[in-house]
Amino acid sequence: MQIKLLRLLAFLIIIVPFAGCSASSEEKKSLTISAASSLTDVMKELTDTYENNHNVSIQLNLASSGKLARQIEQGAPVDVYLSANQKWMDQLEAGKQIESATRRNFTSNHLVIIGSKSNNELTSLQTLGNLPPESQIAVGEPESVPAGSYTKQALQKIHLWDLIEEQLVFASDVRQVLTYVESGNVSYGIVYRSDAKISDQVRVLTEIDPELHKPIVYPGAILSDSTHKQEATDFLNFLSRKEAKEIMKKYGFQS
């Protein structure tokens, strides 16, 4: 009898810790978020903060809003889409690829003109029309990059687009615009204030009047095909909380 009890105790000593470990260490859920490239730096801090407090592992896919929308239309497995404008979110909603009820705006931004640290030439958007022909200006591709679309709207509003179009260098996303100016490949660039804030190699020369273009707001939504809708909902809710708003403010975004 004593031998049987000893064997039972030995069995429990071996098995019970493993059972307890299995129960307490629930497997992390994986969440895939496709976010506009202008959100690159702030999303890294937001996702790190979120992962530290939730049993979720987040995979970030960063590119222009248009490129991400096209990936989703082609079947890319995504749980949350964060766009830099309404156009691409509207397109996905029309195609029933997002859950309309989950769609919400979570932050906003502002367009600025940047140049090198030593550059003091520009005082307004209008002065782009006075630049010598050899001066180049980097902007986002208007068809796929929201910052480029807003830029085109502003330049057309003051009748400058046609005048300076040959001086424009089109970039695949707003971060490429920033890189072009940082490297000295172009004299000027038009980016979001949040992009300029993260670089110590450029300076803001002037802000662009927001009345010249559509409001720069960032909508987010859950994808219809998401297999982690509760986790996606929780993350979208997090973006509306004070902690997330403070992080976004630190990176130059507006509530």
C-alpha positions in Angstrom: 0.0 0.0 0.0 2.8 2.3 0.9 4.6 1.7 -2.4 1.4 2.5 -4.3 1.1 5.8 -2.4 4.7 6.7 -3.2 4.1 6.0 -6.9 1.0 8.1 -6.9 2.8 11.0 -5.2 5.7 10.7 -7.8 3.1 10.8 -10.6 1.4 13.9 -9.2 4.8 15.7 -8.7 5.6 15.2 -12.4 2.2 15.8 -14.0 0.6 18.6 -11.9 3.2 21.3 -12.7 2.8 20.7 -16.4 -1.0 20.8 -16.2 -0.8 24.1 -14.2 1.6 25.6 -16.7 -0.8 24.7 -19.6 -3.7 26.3 -17.9 -2.0 29.5 -16.9 0.0 30.2 -20.1 -2.8 30.6 -22.6 -1.4 30.8 -26.1 -1.1 34.4 -27.4 -3.5 35.4 -30.1 -1.9 36.9 -33.3 -3.3 40.2 -34.6 -2.3 41.6 -38.0 -2.6 45.3 -38.4 -2.1 47.1 -41.8 -1.3 50.7 -41.1 -0.4 53.8 -43.2 3.3 54.5 -43.4 2.9 57.8 -41.7 2.0 55.8 -38.5 5.2 53.9 -38.5 6.9 55.2 -35.4 3.8 55.8 -33.3 2.5 52.4 -34.1 5.7 50.8 -32.8 5.2 52.4 -29.4 1.4 51.8 -29.4 1.8 48.1 -30.2 4.6 47.6 -27.6 2.5 49.3 -25.0 -0.5 47.2 -25.9 1.3 43.9 -26.0 2.8 44.6 -22.5 -0.8 44.6 -21.1 -2.6 42.1 -23.3 -2.0 38.4 -24.3 -1.7 39.4 -28.0 1.2 39.3 -30.5 0.9 42.1 -33.1 2.3 41.9 -36.6 2.5 45.3 -38.3 2.3 45.8 -42.1 3.3 49.3 -43.0 2.9 50.9 -46.5 0.9 53.6 -48.3 -2.9 53.5 -47.5 -3.6 52.7 -51.2 -1.1 49.8 -51.4 -2.5 48.3 -48.2 -6.1 48.6 -49.4 -5.2 46.8 -52.7 -3.5 44.1 -50.7 -6.7 43.6 -48.7 -8.8 43.5 -51.9 -6.5 40.8 -53.2 -7.1 38.7 -50.1 -4.3 39.6 -47.7 -5.1 38.2 -44.2 -5.5 41.3 -42.1 -7.5 42.0 -38.9 -7.3 45.8 -38.6 -6.8 48.4 -41.3 -5.6 51.9 -40.3 -5.7 54.4 -43.2 -4.5 58.0 -43.6 -7.6 59.1 -45.4 -11.2 58.2 -46.0 -10.9 57.4 -49.7 -9.4 53.9 -49.3 -11.5 53.0 -46.3 -14.6 54.0 -48.3 -13.4 51.7 -51.1 -13.0 48.8 -48.8 -16.4 49.5 -47.2 -18.1 49.6 -50.6 -16.5 46.2 -51.3 -17.8 44.9 -48.0 -14.3 44.1 -46.9 -14.6 45.9 -43.5 -17.1 45.7 -40.8 -18.9 49.1 -41.2 -20.1 49.3 -37.6 -16.5 49.2 -36.4 -15.3 52.1 -38.5 -14.1 55.1 -36.5 -11.6 58.0 -36.8 -8.8 57.8 -34.2 -6.5 60.7 -34.9 -5.6 63.6 -37.3 -2.6 65.3 -38.8 -1.4 68.4 -40.6 0.6 69.0 -43.8 3.9 70.9 -43.7 6.7 71.8 -46.2 10.1 70.6 -45.1 13.7 71.4 -46.2 17.2 71.0 -45.0 18.3 72.5 -41.6 19.9 75.5 -43.4 17.0 76.2 -45.7 15.1 79.4 -45.0 13.7 80.2 -48.5 10.0 79.3 -48.2 7.5 81.2 -46.1 4.2 79.8 -47.5 2.9 77.2 -50.0 2.4 80.0 -52.6 6.2 80.6 -52.6 6.8 77.2 -54.2 5.8 79.0 -57.5 8.8 81.3 -57.1 11.4 78.5 -57.0 14.0 78.2 -59.7 13.2 75.4 -62.3 16.1 73.2 -61.0 14.6 73.0 -57.5 12.7 69.7 -56.9 9.9 69.0 -54.5 9.1 65.5 -53.3 5.4 64.6 -52.7 3.5 61.4 -52.3 2.0 59.9 -55.4 -1.6 61.4 -55.4 -3.3 58.2 -56.6 -2.1 56.0 -53.8 -0.6 58.1 -51.1 -3.1 60.2 -49.0 -0.4 62.9 -48.2 0.1 63.3 -52.0 -3.6 63.5 -52.6 -4.0 66.3 -49.9 -1.0 68.0 -51.4 -2.5 68.0 -54.9 -5.8 69.4 -53.6 -4.0 72.3 -51.9 -1.8 73.1 -54.9 -4.8 73.0 -57.2 -6.8 75.2 -54.9 -4.1 78.0 -55.3 -3.6 77.2 -59.0 0.0 76.0 -58.6 -0.2 72.3 -59.5 0.1 72.8 -63.3 2.8 75.4 -62.8 5.2 73.3 -60.7 4.2 69.8 -61.8 7.5 69.2 -63.7 9.4 70.0 -60.5 7.6 67.3 -58.5 9.2 64.0 -57.6 6.6 61.4 -56.7 7.2 59.0 -53.8 5.6 55.7 -53.1 4.7 56.8 -49.5 5.2 59.8 -47.2 8.2 58.3 -45.5 10.0 58.1 -48.9 9.3 61.9 -49.3 11.1 62.4 -45.9 14.0 60.3 -47.0 14.4 62.2 -50.2 14.8 65.5 -48.3 17.0 64.0 -45.6 19.4 62.6 -48.2 19.5 65.9 -50.1 18.1 64.4 -53.3 15.5 67.1 -53.4 15.3 70.6 -51.9 11.8 70.3 -50.4 9.1 67.9 -49.5 5.6 67.9 -48.3 4.9 65.6 -45.4 2.7 65.3 -42.3 3.8 67.2 -39.2 4.3 63.9 -37.5 6.8 62.8 -40.1 8.8 66.0 -39.7 8.8 65.6 -35.9 10.7 62.3 -36.0 13.6 63.6 -38.1 16.6 65.7 -36.8 17.8 66.2 -40.4 15.0 68.5 -41.7 13.1 71.5 -40.5 9.6 72.6 -41.0 9.6 75.7 -43.3 5.9 76.4 -43.3 2.6 74.8 -42.5 -0.1 74.3 -45.2 -3.5 75.9 -44.5 -5.9 73.0 -43.8 -8.6 74.9 -45.5 -6.9 74.1 -48.8 -7.6 70.4 -48.7 -9.9 67.8 -47.2 -9.6 67.2 -43.4 -6.7 64.8 -42.6 -8.2 62.2 -40.4 -7.2 58.6 -39.9 -10.0 56.0 -39.9 -9.6 52.5 -38.6 -11.8 49.4 -39.0 -11.9 45.6 -38.5 -11.8 43.5 -41.6 -14.8 41.3 -42.4 -12.6 38.3 -42.8 -10.7 38.8 -39.5 -10.5 35.6 -37.5 -9.7 37.6 -34.3 -12.5 40.1 -34.2 -12.7 40.4 -30.4 -8.9 41.1 -30.2 -9.2 43.6 -33.1 -12.1 45.3 -31.3 -10.1 45.6 -28.1 -7.2 47.2 -30.0 -9.4 49.7 -31.8 -10.9 50.6 -28.4 -7.4 51.1 -27.0 -6.7 53.7 -29.7 -9.5 55.9 -28.3 -8.2 55.8 -24.7 -6.2 58.5 -23.0 -3.0 56.5 -22.9 -3.0 56.0 -26.7 -3.9 59.6 -27.3 -1.0 60.8 -25.2 1.4 58.6 -27.2 0.0 59.9 -30.5 0.3 63.5 -29.4 4.0 62.9 -28.5 4.6 61.9 -32.2 2.8 65.0 -33.6 -0.7 63.7 -34.2 -3.8 65.4 -33.0 -6.7 64.0 -31.0 
